[in-house]
Amino acid sequence: MGMLDYRTAGESHGAALVVLVEGLPSGLALDLGAIDSGLRRRQGGFGRGGRMKIENDAARILTGIRAGATIGSPLALEILNKDARLDSAASVHRPRPGHADFAGAMKWLTTDCRSVLERASARETAARVAAGAVAKQLLADYGIEALGYVTRIGNVAVEVDSGLTNAAIIAARDASDVYCTDATASAGMIEAIKQAKADKDTLGGVVEVRVTGVPAGVGSCMRWQDKLDGRIMGALGSVQAFKGVEIGLGFGCAERPGSRVHDEIDFDASQRGTANLGFVRRSNNAGGLEGGMTNGMPIVVRGVMKPISTLLRGMDSVNLETHSPERSDYERSDICAVPAASVVAEHVVAFEVARAFCEKFGGDTMQEMRAAYSNYLDTARNLGST
């Protein structure tokens, strides 16, 4: 089995989005409905624009599967665009501040930003969600679950209780139009989005992803390229409009002495069967990662999404053809896409965890992976035992 990886192709208003997932073991049963469920959640959330009323995202598996299970070859998935009008879409000469328009026009030496924005668009994240949904199904085989939700929109924020079960988080999140686990905060976030729309403005926020069930020792400290915390931060930071990522206590570490940052360790033999192998922590400021490796605690990572760059009222810009000052071009867009971003973050993080998981326990088949995983846990649980 090669390294688990994926590549995406497609433009915002092209014929389709395509994702190619390579390195999957054979024998992984895939539920297409679970992939489509992730795609539907990505389309939802209060504050989304008119594009999501046009599209009805669903994945079609083109290669890599037989009788409902992977066969070890590359897995290709397609998501058709109903709003496919790439060739007829208008040229864009007035770049939007904050978008890829200007930087891309300079990179590819053009005064028309259309080709740049078509690929740079967050529409591409539908393909990433599809890839992550496949990875989530692989992880689920080992009891590992990734959950994404919203903790801030604008100036309305909430902290999620670390003691909440996954089931409780999912129930509360799915009952919220902004994918937040707190009903009061959800109402405040919705009002903030409504006000931004009235002001012809946009809002950003913070999303959090929690991954549970990952055993200690996934990732590596031997090469910087293999550190799981760096890979997760890189993947999340690559999501369109994300401008900051933190793990666990994150930037809060700067405000505290070490005695109030590092998670002290105890041993509880009754928890030997869990991901922490019996080595429990009194806190989780490390966010489940130490030295580039998992430590058995839940992985907790947050990402900051800036406000959408397309404003109904526009912003001051310059016409790239005439160099004259003009207001930026308008592309149909969202007022707030933070709820959708939480779904993207969930799937992007899940893929990075699955990649590292496959590196440690990898084999050509699911049968081999299960055997390697079981052997590792048995060995780790017997370390130091008498």
N, C-alpha and C positions, 0 to 999 in steps of 0.2 A: 504494500500500500504506500502510495506517495503522500506527501504532506497535504493535509486537508486545507483547501484554499478555494476561493471563488473569484470570478471576474464578472463584471456587468457590462452590458452594451445597451444602447438605445438613447433616444432623445425625447424631450418632453412631449413634443407633438409629432414624433415619428410613428412608424407603423406599430412598434411594439418595444417592450423592454425585454431583455434576455439576460439570464444569469446562468453561468456555467460553474457547477460545483465539482471540484476534483478531489480525489483522495478519500472518498467514502468507502468504508468496508462493504463487502457484499453481505446480503442477508438482512439489511435494515428495512423493516416494513414501514412503508410511507403512507401516511394518511393525508391525501390531497385536501380533504376538508379542513384539517388543522392548518395547512398552509394558507388556504383561502380565508380562514378565520382571522389570521394575523393581518392579512391584506385588508380585510374589512375594517378591523380596528384602526389601522393606519389611516384609512380614509375618513374616519369619524372624528368626533371632538368638536365642541362648541368653538366657533371662530373660524371654521374652514370656509373657503370660498366656493365659487360656482363650479370650478373644475370637478370637484368631487361629486357634484350632482350629475355630471355627464358620464364619468367613468364608473365601471362596476368591476373592480379588479378581481381577477381570478387567474390562477396559474394553470398552465397546460404543460405537462411533462413530455418532453420531446425525445429524450434519450436517457439511458442509464438505468432503466427499470424493466423488470419482467415479472408478471404475475403479482404486482403490488410491492415488490421488494427490489432493493438495489442489487446490481450485479457486479459492482466494482469498477465499471467504466464511468466516464464523466457524465454527470447528471445535468441536463439542460432543461431549463424552464422558461416559458414564454408568458408574458402578460401583455395582452393586446391593448392598444390605446384606441378608444373610440374617437377621441378628439385628435385624429391624425391629419395634420394639415401643414406639415413641415415645409413643403415647397412653396405654399401659398402664403405662409405667415409673413407679416410685414417686416421690413428692415427696421433695425433699431440703431439710431445714431446718437441718442442722448442717454448715456449710461446712468444707471441708477446707483447713487452712492451706497456703498455697503454690499453690492452684488458683485459677481464676477465680471460684469459687463466690461468695465474699463480695463482692468488688468488683462483680461482675455483678449480684448481688442488689440492691446499693445503686444501681447505675446505672439498672436497670429497675424499681426500687421494688417489690420483691417479697420475700416470705419463703421462696419456693420456688426453689431454685437449679437445678432440673431443666432449664428451658429454656436457661439460661446455659451449663451444663456440656455440654449436648448439642451446642452449636455450638462451644464453646471446646475440645472434646475433640480430641486428636491424631488421631482418626480422619479428620479433615479433610485430613491430610497425604497420604492416598491420592490425593486429587484433585490435589494439588500435584505428586506424583510422576508422575502421568499427563501433566500439562502439561509437566513437565521432560523426560519421555521423548520427547515430540514435539520439543522444542527440541534435544535431543541428536541426533536424527536429522537435523535441519537442519545442526547444527554438523559432524556426521560427513561431510557432503558436501564439507567444506573441510578435512578431516583434523584436526579439533579434537575432543578427547576429554576428558571429565570423569570423575574417579574419586573415590569417597568411601570412607573406611575409618576404623576406630577406632584411636586412639592412647592412650587411657586409659579405664579403668573403675575407679572407686574409687581406691585407692592403687597400682594396677598400671599402669605407663606404658611406652611404647616410642617411640623416634624412628625415623621411616621414612627410609631412605637415599635421598637426593635423586638418586642415580645409578641407582636401580632403573628398569627399563623399565616401561612401562604393562602389558605382558603379564605381567611378573613380579609386579607389584603385584596384578593381578587374580587370578592363579593362587593366590598366598599368601592373599589376602583370602577368596577363595571356598572355600578349604580350611579356613577357621576358622569355628567356630560363633558367634564374636563379631565376625566381619568385621575381624579384626586381621591384619596382615601378618607377625607374628612368632609362631611356634608356642609358644615358651616363655611369652611374655606372654599368649597366648590361654588357655593352661592356668591361669595365675594369675588371669586375669579371671573365668574360669568358677568357680573356687573362691571368689572374692570374692562372686560373685552367689549361689552356694549358701549361703554364710554369711549373707548379707543376708536370704535367704528364711527361714533357720532363726531369725533374729532378728526376723522379721516386719517387716523394714525394706526400704528401696529404695536403689539406687545410681545415680549419674550418671557423667559422664565427658566425654571430649573426642573430637571427630571432626575429621578433616582432609579437605579436598577439594583435589585437584590438577587443573588444567585445562591441557592441553598443546596446542600447535599454534596458539595465538592470535597473529596477527602484531602487531607494535608499532603503536600508534596507534589502538587501539579504545578508545572512551570519550572524554571531553573534560575540559578544564580551564576552559572558558568560562563555564559555569554550575555552581553547586554541585549542582544537581539532576541534572546529567549525569555527575558523577564516578563512574566505574565502581566504585572501591573503596567509596565511600559506599553505592552501590546494592547491592553484594554484601553489605556488612555489615548494611544494613537488611533485606534479604531473609532472610538467615540468622538475624538477631536476632529476626525475626518468627515463626520456627518455635516451636511450643509447647515450653515448658520450657527454651528456650535463654536463657542469662543473660550471655553474653560472646562476643565475636568478635574475632579478630585476624588480620592479614594478614602473611605472611612472618615476620620476627623478632618482630613485634607488640610486646607489652609488654617484651620483652627489649631493645628499643631504649633504654629508660630506663637500662639498666645499663652502656651502652657509650658511648665517645666516637664522634664522627662518623666517624673514620678506620676504625673497626671495625664500622660500620653500613652505610655506603653502598657499593654494588656497583660496583667499578671496571670500566671499559669497555675492551675490546680489539676489534680488527677481524680477522676471519678470513675471507678471500675464499672459502674452501672451504665456508662455511656460509651463503652468500648465498641459497641455496634454502630455508633453514629459516625458522621464524617470526621469528627474531631478525635476519634480513636480513644476517647476517654480523657484526653488532655483539654480541659475546659478553661475558658478565659472569663475573667471577671468583668470585662468590657470588650468592645470590638472597635476601638479607635483605629486599628490598622486596616479595618475594612476587609478582613479575611486574607490579607496578603502581607507577607514579610519576606524581604530579600528576593522579590520576584517570584515567590512561590506561595501557594495556598497554605493556610495554617489550620484548616478544618472549620473555621468560623465562616458565617455567610460572607460572601463577597458583596461589598456595598460600594457603589460608584455613582457619582452625580455628574451631570453635564449641564452647562449653562448655554441656553439658546438665545441668541440676540433677537430683537424684533425683526420681523420680515422686512426686507429691503424695499419692497414695492409699496409705496404709500398712495392712498387715493388722492391726496393733495399734492403729490409729487415733492421733489426737492430740487434745490438749485443744482444745475449741472452745466455741461458744455456740449454743444453739437460738435461731434468729432469731424464732420465734413467742413463746417464753416468756422469752427472755433468760437462761435458766438455764444453768449450765455443764454441758456434756456432751461425750462423745467424738465426733469427727467421723464423718460417714457414710462407709460403704464402698461403692465402686463397683468391680466386677470390673476388675482392672488388671494391669500388669506389675510385676515386681520390678526389671527393668532394660530400658530400651528404647534404650540407646545404639547398639547395632548397627543397629536400624531407623532411628534418627536420622541415621546416616551416609548411608543411602540417600536420605533426605529432603534432607539437606544437598547431596548430589551433584546432585540434580535441581533444587533451588532455585537453586543457583549456576549450573548450566548454563543455566537460563532467563534469568538476568540477563546472562550473557555473550552469549547468542543475541540478546537484546533490543538490546544495544549493537552487536552485529555487524550486525544488520539496519538500525540507524540509519545506520551508515557505508556499508554496501554495498547498501542496500535497493532493491528494485524490485518491480514487481507480479508478476514471475515468477522462478523459479529461474534461468532463462536469463539474465535481466538481472543478477541478483545475481552469478552466476559471471563474467560479463563485467566487471562493476565491480570485483570482487575481483581478477581477473587483471590488469586495467589498473593497479590500485593497486600490486600487488606489482612489476610491471614498472617502474613509475615510481620506486618507493621504492628498488629495487635499483640504479637508474642514477643516483641522487643522488650528486653529487660524483665520478662516474666520469670517466675521461679516455680 
